[in-house]
């Protein structure tokens, strides 16, 4: 009999390879204990028991009885070997747990690409090098007066007030003798004072659901090429791999909303600290922070109630830009540093998409352009002259590896490319050449496209029996990518349910494109260019995306993958106040096409679920 969680006493658990030990609280699952102890352990479904991302192995000590759900999902051999899901066990006795690399969800900092756009620097926070007079023997003379006088000697500078934290910073340098300093002003207020040989910095942040990217910039340089840049897995992953899981948590428990805010801030602060160390700077040199994220992530960052975003008509509390100070959030920056959040277009078309649209203005666009940022929620905009039509598609986490049986993030050990030989044997490309641990999003598209090409799934998405690598187990049919005999762990498979998840995702995206084209009175053949943005969009094989019907069957020369456009947009806004103002105009100009409750969208969605018959495939979709 499976033990009741409420009856389970706390046990001492040792986690490997983290080499961390903690005592579970009574009634606490292994996953919840790991979260409380900040031990990296993935949970794509947020602990609801619908995925395999928290799969672990009991390697020392008694293995808890498997839950009914684990008995259905894992074979008798795997259960006998100690495999369990952390969300499904409440250990009564101490044991040692081995966390596989796929489940470790390590918060590794990784490098990001940073495109370089030159512009005339005109930031919201402007800097001047000043000569601060020494303290005179005059009881009426104050430091703030001397700072204002020193700044206003510059013809273009107009300082009217001094922030209290900036005054404290200046006091550390002021004395009887004159001193040269760097003054940072925001709209007439002094917000930071630094030694004259230091640089005033800006931090541009792309706050994504899956990962957070950050770029450190010199405010006085007119180049978006950062001093350094890095990305990190969003720490909120521990509360759910997709935005809907986190949204539901926040709606039902205000404490979870605060926890989501805390995790987002911790991620940004870790990146700020890392980047400043690389640049040999202090975090207090950061005088401006610009953040772009989807609407829900922006609400999480500000701890705003999100109930309106959890159900139709998906109304946000905040749609416009928000401006506050770093100390309001506890960000690692100068206390009075400006924090600017990009405006959103609608409930599920957020500031990250506005930032991507802003970045597109650095390209010489000709004709009719379609911009896609593919993810759990896919944002799509159609641009024709000054007209912008935008739509959001509930594509789900499948295309990023979430809720795929063996899905994982694009990290060491993730299968990132798949092709099938003529005999049906898979050829795998694994990140860092490591032993395979799971499947990331780019490979998900490849697998479906290759199975479709090989006739191993039909146009309705049914896996076909026959080949050795297609097998039936107790509850589903699956294609075996890596067999048990090839690794000392469960087989890495792609199941019938995974195929269905991809069908739903690609149908949502393609239907969104269809709805935009219908609203504009256009046919897909009239699209001059299709631009795929975002980290995930940079790595997908466009042939695979076209082959499964996710993207229109247009000539390949009409497609472009441009990487982190949102990251470029945030950098433009950090270095140029006019670009920041332009982002606000873009958000106002865009016309949102709502699909919530739309019968036309539902009809289109149903018509796009099936795959095209292989004989009819064309338009550049073949491999």
N, C-alpha and C positions, 0 to 999 in steps of 0.2 A: 504493500500500500504506500502510495506517495505521501510523504509527511506534509502536514499542513504548515504553511509558512509561519503562521502566527504562533505555532507551538515550538518552532525551531530555536533552541538556545544559541547564543553567540559562540562561534568557534574561531580559533586562531588559524589564519590562512597565510601561507607563504607563496608569493607570486614570483615565478621565474619567467623570463630572464631579468625582470626588474629588480629582483632580490629585495623585495619589499614585503613586510609582514604587517598584518593588521588583524584586529579582533572584530568579527562581525557583531553587530548589535542583534539582540533577539528579534527574530522574524525578518531579518534583512537578507535579501538575496545576495549571491556572490557578486552580481553586477552592481547592485546598489552600494555594496561595501567598497568595491573598487572605485566607484564614483566619489564616494565620501572621502576615500583615502588618496584621491588624485592619482590613482594607478591607471595608466593608459589601457583601456579596454574598449574596443569598438562596440557600437550599438546602433546600427542603421535604422532599426525600427523603434528605437527609444525604449527597448525592453518589453515590447508587447508580445514577443515570442513568434514573430512572423518571418524572421530571417535567420541566417546562420552566422552573422558577423561576430557574435560574442562566443563562438565555439572555443572551448578550452579542453585541456586534458588533465585529469587527476593523475599525478605521477608518483605520489607518495602519500600513504595514509588511506583510510577508507573512502571509497567513492560513494557519494550520496545516491540513494535510489533515484533512477531516472524518472522524470515526470512523464505523464501520459503523452504530452506533446512530443517530448524527445523520443519516446518509444515509437511513435508514428514516423518520425522524421529520420532517425538514425538506425542503422542496422544493428542486429544483436551483437555482431563482432565489435563494432565501434563502441557500443555501450560497454561491452565486457573489457575493452581496452582503456576505459576511463574517459571517453569523450562525452562531454555534456555541453549544454549552453548555459552560460553564466547567469542568464536571466531566469533559468528554470530550476536552479538548485539553491537550497537553503541548508548548507552544511551544519550538522550537529557536532561533528568532531573535527579536530584540526587535520589539515592536509596540505600538501604542496600542489600548486597549480601551474602547469606550463601554458603560457599564452603564446600561440603561434604568431609569426610576424603579421599575418593578415589581420588578426584580431587585436594586435597591440595598439593600433591607432596612435602611433608615436607622433608627438608634436615636433617633428623635425623642421628646422628652418631651411628653406631651399632658395636657390637663386631664381630670379625672374628676368625675362627679357625686358629691356626698356628702350622703346623707339625714341629717336631724337628729333624734335621739332624746334626750330629756332623761332623766337618771337621777341618783341620788345618787352623787357620786363616792366610790368606795371602792377605789382601785387597789392592785395588789400592791406597787408602789413608791409610798410616801407621802412627803410633803414637809413640812418645818417651817422657818419663818424663825427663826433663832437669833441670839443675841448672844454671840459668842465672846470670852472674856476675853483680855486681853493677856498676853504672856509674863512671868511673875513672875521675880524673882531667886531662883529656887529650883531647884537642880539636879535635884531629884526630880520636878519638874513636866514633863509631856510634852504634846505637842499632841494625841495621841489621847485622853488623859485629859480635857483641857479640852473637846474636841469632844463626848465622851460626856456630860460634866456639863452642857454647854450644851443638848444635845438633851433630856436626861432631866428638865430643869426643866419641860418641857411635860408635863402630866398624862398624855396619851395616848401619849406617845412612850416607847419602851423601846429604847435603843441599847445593844448589848452588845459590838459589835466594829466596827472601822474597816478597810475594805479598803485595801490598800497604795496603789492608784492614787488612791483618794479622799483618802488622807492627803497624797499628793503635791500634789493639787489644792488642798487646804486650806492647805498650806505656802506657796503663792503669795500668799495673802491674810493669813496670820497675821503678827503683829508685836508690838511693845510695847504698842500701843493696842488697845482693844476694837474689834471689827468685826462688822457685821451680814452674815449669810450665809444661803443657802438650803441646807438639808440634805436629801438624798434617802436614804431608808432602805428596805431590803428585808428583811423578816423579821428585824429586829433588827440588821442590819448596815448601816453607812453606806457607800453605794456612789458618791456624788458630792457635791461641795460646789461651789456656785455663788455669785456675788455676789447679794445680797438682791433686787436689782431685775431679775434674770433669771427666766425661766420654766423649770421642769422639764418636759421634753417626753416624749411617747411616740410611737413610730413603729409604725403598724399596716400590715402588708404582706400583700397577696393575691398569693401567688407562683404564678402560672398558667403553664401550658405555653406559651401563645402570648404572654402579656404579664404584666408585673408592675405592680400598682397599689400605691401607698403613700399614707398619710394621716398628717399631722403633727398631734398633739393636745396640748393643755395638760392636764397631769395633774390640775390643781386645778379644772378646769371640769367640770361635770356635763352636757356636751353632746357628742354624737358628731359634730356638724358640725366638720370639721377646720379648723385654722388655714389650711392649704392642702393640696392633693392633686394627684397627677399619676400618669401611667402611662407605661410604656416597653415597647417590644417586648422580649421576653425574649432576652437576648444568646445564650442557648443555641440559638437558631434556626440559628446557623451550623453546628451539629452535627446538625441534623435538625429539620424543622418539626413533627414529631409525637413523642409520648412514647415510642412503640415503637422508633423509629429510635434515639433517644438511649439507651434502655434496652439495646438490643442492643450499642451501642458500649461502654457502661459494663461490660457483662457480659464482653465479650471483651478489654478493655484497661483495666487499672486506671488508667493515665495519663489515659484519656478520662474516667473517673469524677472524677478530681481536676480536670480541665479543666472539666467540667460544674459542679462545686462553685465553682470560681473565677469562672466566668461568672455564676452566680446571685448570688454575693456582689458582683461588680462592678456588676450591675444594681441591686441594693438600695442599694449605696453611692452610686451616681450619683443615685438618687432622693432619698436622705437629704440629700446635699449640695445638690441643687437646691432642695428644700423648705426647708431651713434658711436658705439664702440669701434665699428669698422671705420668710421669717418674721423676717429679721434676727436670726438665732440662730446659734450654733455647733453643729456636730454633737455636740460633747461635752455639750450641753444635753439630749441624748436619753438618758433614764435607763431606759427600758423599751422593748423591741421585741417585738411579737407578730406571729407569722407563721402564715398558714394556706395550705396547698398540698395538692395531691393526694399520695398516699402516696409515689409515685416521686419527686416533686419534693422532698419532705421528706428522703428518703434521699439525693438528690443534694446538698442543702444541707449535710448532715452528712457527706457522703462515705461513707455506709454501703454495704456490698456489696448489690447488687440482684439477684443471681442468683435468689433465691427468688421475685422478682416477675416473672421472665421466662417462667415455665412453671407449669402447674397443680401444686398448688392456689393459686398466687400468694400465697405467705406472706411478709409483711414481717418484717424484723428488729425494727422498731419500730412498735407500734400505739398505745401510750399517748402522753400528752403528754411533751414533752422540755423541760427547763429547763437553760440554760447561760448563759454570759456573753458579751458582745459581743467581748471580746478572744480568746475561743476560736475565733471564726470570722473575726476581722479586720473586723468590721462597723464602719461609721462611726458611732460613738456613744461615750458614756462607756465607758472600758474595762471597768468592772464592771457596766455596764448589764445588766439581766435580758433574756434572750432566751427567749421562750416559744413553742414549736411546738404547735399544736392537735393533739389526739389524732385518730386515724383510727378508722373503723368496721371496715374490712377492707382487703385488699390493694389494691383499686382503688376504694375509697370512702374518701377521705382527709379531712384536716382542713379543707379548703375546704368540703366538703359539711357537715361538722359545724358550721362557722361559719355557713353559710347556714341550717341548722336552728335555730341559736341566734338568728339575726336574725328568723326567723319568729315567735319568741315575743314580739316587739314588736308583732305584728299580732293583732287579735282574730279568731282563726280559729274558724270554726263548721263543725261537721260533718266530713266526710271530705275530706282535702286531699291532692293529689298535687303534689310538688315535683320539678321537673326542672332540672338544670344541664347544658345541652347542650354537648358538645365532642367532642374526640377520643375520650375516654371519658366517656360520659354517666352521671351519677349520678341515681338516681330514688328518692324515698322516699314512702311512703304513710303518712299520719298519721291515726289514729283514736283520739281520746282520748289516753291515755298511750302507746298502742301506736305503734311506728315500725317499719315494714318497709322495708328498703333493698336496692337491686340496682344493679349496674353493668353497662353495656352497651358492648361494643366497637364503637362507632359509627364509628370512624375519623376522619381529618381532613377528609373531603370537605365536611362542612357548615360548616367554617370556611375553606374555600377551599383547603385543603391537598390535594395530589395530584389536584386538578382541573387540567386541562391549562393553563388560563389563570388559575388561582386565585392570589390574593394576599391580603395582610392588608388590613384596613379602613383604608387610608391614601389620601392624595391620589392621584387617578387611578383609584381602584377603582370599578367599577360596583357600586352598592349596591341599586338597584331596577330591575326590568325588567317592562314590560308589552308585550303584542303588540297592535298595531292589528288591525282586521278584515281588512286585506290582508296580515297576517303580518309587517309591518315592526315591528322592535323600537323601543320608546321607552326610553331609558336615563337613569337618574339617576346621576350620577358625583359622588363625594366632592369637595368644593371646586369643583365645576363645571369641573374640569380635563379635558384630553383623556383618553379612556379608555386605561388601561394593562393592566387585568386585571379579574378578577371576585372580589369578596369573598363571604363566606358567606351574607349575607342575600339577595344576588342569586341565589345558586345555587338556593335554594328557589323563588324567583320564576320563574326560567327553566323549571324542571321543571313547576311548576304551570301556567304559561302555555302551554307546549308541549302539556301534557296537555289543557288546556281547548280549545286550538285544533285538537286532533286531530292534531298533528304528531308525537306519540308515542302508541302504543297502550297498552292496559292492561298489556301485558307489558314496556313500556319501550322498544320498538323505535322508533327514529326513522323516520318515514315519508317516502318519496321524493316528489318533485313540486314543492313550492314552490322558488322561486329561491334562497332562503337555506339550504335543505337541500341539501348537496352530498356527493358521494363523492370521497374522495381515494384515495391508493394503499393505505391500510390501514384506513380507518374512514369512517363517515358522520358528518357534523357539521352543526350549525346555526351560521350565520355571524352574529355580533352586530355586529362591525365589520370591514368588508372591507379587504383590502390597499390598495385604491385610496383608502380613507378615512383612511389613516395611513401614514407612511413606515416601516412595520414589518410583521411578519407579522400576518395577520388574527387577531382575537380570536374564538375559536370555542368552542362547547360540543359535545363529542363524544359518540358513543354510549357510549364508556367512562366519560365523566363522568356520564351518566344512570345507568349501572349502579352507579357508586360511590354515588350518592345513594340508589338503591334499597336497596343493602345497609345504608347508614347508617340510613335511615328504618325499615327492617325490624327492625334491632337495637333501636332505641329503642321502637318500638311493641310488639315482643315482650317487652321488659323491663316495660313497663306491663302487658301481659297477664299476665305471670308474677306480678307483685305483686297484681293483682286476684284471680287464682286463689288465691294463698296466703292472702288475706284473705277469700275466699268472697264476693267482690263482683262486680257488673257495672259497666261503665264509666258507665252511666246514673246510678249511685248516687254518683258523684263530685260533691261540692258545689262544689269549686273546683280548678282546675289552675293552679299558679303556676310560671311559667317564669323562672328566675333566670340570672344571669351576663351578662357583657358581650354575648356573641353573642345570648343569648336576648332581650336588650332591643331588638335591631334587626330580628329576623326579623318577617316579615308572618305573623301567626297564620292568616290565611285561606289563605296558601300552604302552611303546615305542615299544616293540616287537609285541604286539597285533595289533597295527595299521600299522605295516610294516615299521617303521622308522629305526629299527635296525634289523640285521640278526636274524633269529630264531635259535640261538645256545643255548646249555645248559647254564643255569644261572651261573654255576661255572666258565665259561669263561669270565664273565663280572666283572668289578670293577669300582666303582665310587670313585675318588681320590680327589675331592674337588678342591681347588684353586691351581692347579699345576703352573700356571703362577706366582702366588704370591711366591711360594717356589723357582721358578727359579730366580726371582729378588733378593730374599734374599741370594741365593747362590752366585750370581754375586756381591752383595754388600760386602760379607765377603771374597771373594776369587777371585783374579785377574785371576788365571788359569781357573776358571769357566767362567769368563767373556770372556776370549779368546776362550774357548770351545764353547760358544754360537755363536761366529762369525764363527767357523768352521762348526757348525751344519747348520747355514743359508746358507753357501756356498755349503755344501754337499747335501742338500735337492734338489730333482729334482721336479720342479713344473709341474703339469699336467694341462694345460689350457683347460677350457671348454667353453670359450667365442666363440660363433659362431659355436660350435661343433655340427654337425648333429647327431653324435653318442650319445652325451649327451641328445639332444632333444628327440631322439627316446627312450632312456632309461627312461627319465623323464616322458614321456607320459605313458610308460608301468607301472610306479610305482605310478601313481596318485590314481588309484582305491585301495580299501581295498581288502584283501583276503576274499574269502567266508568263513564264520564262520566254516563251516563243514571241511574246509581244513586247518584251523589254527592249527599250531603245533609248535614244537621246543621250548617249554617253554613259549609260548606267552599267555597261558590261565590264567585266574584269578581264 
